[in-house]
Amino acid sequence: MPLSDIGSLVLVGAGKMGGAMLHGWLRKGMSPRAVAIVDPHIGSEAFSMLIEYSIAHHKDAADITEPADVVVLAVKPQQMGEALPALRRVVGPTTLVVSIAAGTTLATLAAALGDGPIIRVMPNTPAQVGQGMSVAVGNAAVTPTHRRLVTGLLDAVGKSAWIDDEALIDAVTGLSGSGPAYVFLMVEALAAAGEKAGLPRDLAMLLARQTVVGAGALMGGVPTDAATLRKNVTSPGGTTAAALAVLMGETGWQGLIDEAVAAAVRRSRELAG
């Protein structure tokens, strides 16, 4: 379903992620006249689009008098309890609800908004530059048409995938939802190691950042799997091989990453109650 066919979409929460998604939707053909933003403290990116495209803006969902075709919940998880009751007039029996709030389950959303079609999504922050990864799961009321519509919304800011078991959302959160922070930490660590090896701080950070940016672009631009790409840059007995012997050793990277993702998964389950 083309985004241009959506008659009315209410975006609840227009911070960094909500603003990034709105930017992607408009770029992919959604009519600005179809969108209404609900947020008392709208983010700078969404505010600029609000002005440029004359998008309707409400500080309170109570100002909207008719149910929308689609409602996207992009508020912070701790704000969800306050946001949900205010949406009862916006969410009709056929309204498709899409939530990108971590820790809020399909059951919680249904208890507040009814048993209509609800889809829970775990995106990540590279959506801000059109390179996000989003994973979605829906309740029993979600149809193939709903899935196609939401796939279009998510693919406007990157790539998407679907799962059938909501319990897997915690693992998705631990891997890709929190994953960008792991990469940023790796850049920090690489730069610090370069500085310890004698490089000036600014140069070390430039090298670390561009190495990760370039490696990501290479991986995204070719069909080759990650293990083969690693082997392609590793000459036997060379400098890369010496470094990988440390990173892939008994006390190396894999065990640490396993523990980190497991900790994020546990915390995701705790937040969901």
C-alpha positions in Angstrom: 0.0 0.0 0.0 1.6 3.3 -1.0 2.0 5.8 1.8 0.1 8.3 -0.3 -3.0 6.2 0.2 -3.1 6.7 4.0 -6.0 9.0 4.7 -5.2 10.1 8.2 -2.2 9.3 10.5 -1.8 10.6 14.0 1.8 10.7 15.3 1.9 10.7 19.1 5.3 11.9 20.1 7.6 13.8 17.8 11.0 13.6 19.4 14.1 12.2 17.6 12.6 8.9 16.5 9.1 10.2 15.7 10.6 13.1 13.8 12.9 10.8 11.9 10.0 8.5 10.9 7.9 11.5 9.8 10.7 12.8 7.7 11.0 9.4 6.0 7.2 9.1 5.4 7.0 12.5 3.8 10.0 11.8 1.6 8.3 8.6 0.4 5.1 10.3 -0.6 2.8 10.6 2.4 0.6 13.7 2.1 1.4 16.3 4.8 -2.4 16.9 5.0 -2.9 13.3 6.2 -0.7 13.8 9.2 -1.4 15.3 12.6 1.2 15.5 15.4 0.3 15.2 19.1 3.1 16.4 21.3 3.3 19.3 23.8 7.1 19.4 23.4 7.7 18.8 19.7 11.3 18.1 18.7 13.4 20.4 16.5 13.3 18.1 13.4 9.6 17.6 13.5 9.0 21.3 14.2 10.9 22.2 11.1 8.7 19.9 9.0 5.6 21.2 10.8 6.5 24.7 9.5 7.6 23.6 6.1 4.6 21.4 5.3 2.0 23.1 7.4 1.3 19.8 9.4 -1.4 19.9 12.0 -0.1 20.0 15.5 -2.0 19.4 18.8 -0.6 19.6 22.3 -3.3 17.2 23.5 -5.0 14.2 21.7 -8.3 15.4 23.1 -8.2 18.1 20.4 -8.7 15.5 17.7 -12.3 14.7 17.3 -12.4 11.8 14.9 -10.7 8.4 14.8 -7.6 8.1 12.6 -6.8 5.4 10.1 -3.4 4.9 11.7 -2.0 6.0 15.1 1.7 5.8 15.7 2.8 5.9 19.3 6.4 7.3 19.5 6.4 8.5 23.1 8.9 7.4 25.7 8.0 4.2 27.6 7.6 6.1 30.9 5.1 8.4 29.2 2.9 5.7 27.8 0.7 5.4 30.9 -0.3 9.0 30.6 -0.6 8.9 26.8 -2.9 5.9 26.3 -6.1 7.0 28.1 -6.1 10.3 26.1 -6.2 8.3 22.8 -9.5 6.6 23.2 -11.3 9.1 20.9 -8.5 8.9 18.3 -8.5 5.1 18.2 -11.6 3.6 16.6 -12.5 0.0 16.0 -10.7 -0.2 12.7 -7.8 2.2 13.6 -4.4 0.5 13.2 -2.2 1.3 16.2 1.6 1.1 15.8 3.7 1.4 18.9 7.5 1.9 18.9 7.7 2.3 22.7 10.0 -0.3 24.3 8.6 -2.4 27.1 4.9 -1.8 26.3 3.3 -5.1 25.3 0.5 -5.8 22.9 -1.7 -6.9 25.8 -1.1 -3.6 27.6 -1.9 -1.6 24.5 -5.1 -3.7 23.9 -6.2 -3.2 27.5 -6.1 0.5 27.0 -7.2 0.9 23.4 -9.4 -2.1 22.6 -9.0 -5.2 20.5 -8.4 -3.7 17.1 -5.3 -4.2 15.0 -2.1 -3.4 17.0 1.5 -3.7 15.9 4.5 -3.4 18.2 7.8 -2.3 16.6 11.3 -2.2 17.9 13.3 0.3 15.7 16.7 1.8 16.3 18.3 5.2 16.0 19.9 4.9 12.6 16.4 5.6 11.3 17.5 9.2 11.8 19.6 8.9 8.6 17.4 6.4 6.8 19.4 3.4 7.8 17.3 2.0 10.7 16.4 -1.6 11.4 12.9 -2.2 12.7 11.3 -5.5 13.8 7.5 -5.8 14.1 4.9 -8.1 15.6 1.2 -7.8 15.5 -1.9 -9.1 17.4 -4.5 -11.4 16.0 -6.5 -8.5 14.4 -3.6 -7.6 12.1 -4.3 -8.5 8.5 -1.8 -8.9 5.6 -3.0 -5.4 4.4 -2.0 -3.9 7.8 1.4 -5.7 7.5 2.0 -4.3 4.1 1.1 -0.7 5.3 3.4 -0.9 8.3 6.2 -2.4 6.2 6.0 0.7 4.0 6.1 3.0 7.0 9.2 1.2 8.4 11.0 0.8 5.1 10.8 4.5 4.6 13.5 4.8 7.3 15.6 1.7 6.7 14.9 -2.0 6.6 12.3 -4.1 8.4 11.5 -7.6 9.4 8.5 -9.4 11.1 8.3 -12.0 13.9 5.3 -14.0 15.0 6.4 -14.4 18.6 6.2 -11.3 20.7 8.6 -12.8 23.3 11.4 -12.4 20.7 11.1 -8.6 20.9 13.3 -8.7 24.0 16.1 -10.4 22.0 15.6 -7.9 19.1 15.9 -5.1 21.7 19.1 -6.5 23.0 20.7 -6.9 19.6 19.5 -4.2 17.2 17.5 -1.8 19.5 20.4 -1.2 21.8 23.0 -2.3 19.2 24.0 1.2 17.9 25.3 2.1 21.4 27.6 -1.0 21.2 29.0 0.3 17.9 29.5 3.8 19.3 31.3 2.3 22.3 33.6 0.4 19.9 34.4 3.6 18.2 35.3 5.2 21.5 37.5 2.2 22.4 39.2 2.1 19.1 40.0 5.8 19.3 41.3 5.5 22.9 43.5 2.5 21.8 44.9 4.6 18.9 45.7 7.4 21.2 47.5 5.1 23.6 49.5 3.8 20.6 50.7 7.4 20.0 48.2 9.0 17.6 46.9 12.5 18.3 43.4 12.4 19.8 41.6 14.0 16.9 43.2 11.8 14.4 42.5 8.7 16.4 38.8 9.5 16.6 38.7 10.4 12.9 40.3 7.0 12.0 38.0 5.1 14.3 34.8 6.8 13.1 35.6 6.5 9.4 36.7 2.9 9.8 33.3 1.9 11.2 31.4 4.1 8.8 33.3 2.6 5.9 33.0 -1.0 7.1 29.3 -0.5 7.5 28.9 0.9 4.1 30.9 -1.9 2.6 28.8 -4.5 4.4 25.6 -2.8 3.2 26.8 -2.5 -0.4 27.8 -6.1 -1.1 26.0 -9.4 -0.5 29.1 -11.0 1.1 28.5 -12.3 4.7 30.3 -10.7 7.6 32.6 -13.6 8.3 33.9 -13.6 4.7 34.4 -9.8 4.8 36.5 -10.3 7.9 38.6 -13.1 6.3 39.1 -10.9 3.2 40.9 -8.3 5.2 42.9 -10.8 7.3 46.2 -11.8 5.8 47.7 -15.0 7.5 50.4 -13.9 9.9 49.6 -10.2 9.4 48.7 -7.3 11.6 44.9 -8.0 11.5 45.4 -11.6 12.3 47.4 -10.6 15.4 44.6 -8.3 16.6 41.9 -10.9 15.9 43.8 -13.5 17.8 43.1 -11.3 20.9 39.5 -10.4 20.0 38.6 -14.0 19.2 40.5 -15.6 22.1 39.0 -17.3 25.1 38.6 -14.0 27.0 37.8 -12.1 23.8 34.9 -10.3 22.2 32.3 -12.9 21.7 31.8 -13.7 25.3 31.6 -10.1 26.2 29.0 -9.4 23.5 27.0 -12.5 24.6 26.9 -11.1 28.2 26.0 -7.6 27.0 23.1 -8.7 24.8 21.8 -11.1 27.5 21.9 -8.2 30.0 19.9 -6.0 27.6 17.4 -8.8 27.0 16.9 -9.3 30.8 16.3 -5.6 31.3 13.8 -5.5 28.4 11.8 -8.3 30.1 11.9 -6.5 33.4 10.6 -3.3 31.8 7.7 -5.2 30.2 6.7 -6.5 33.6 
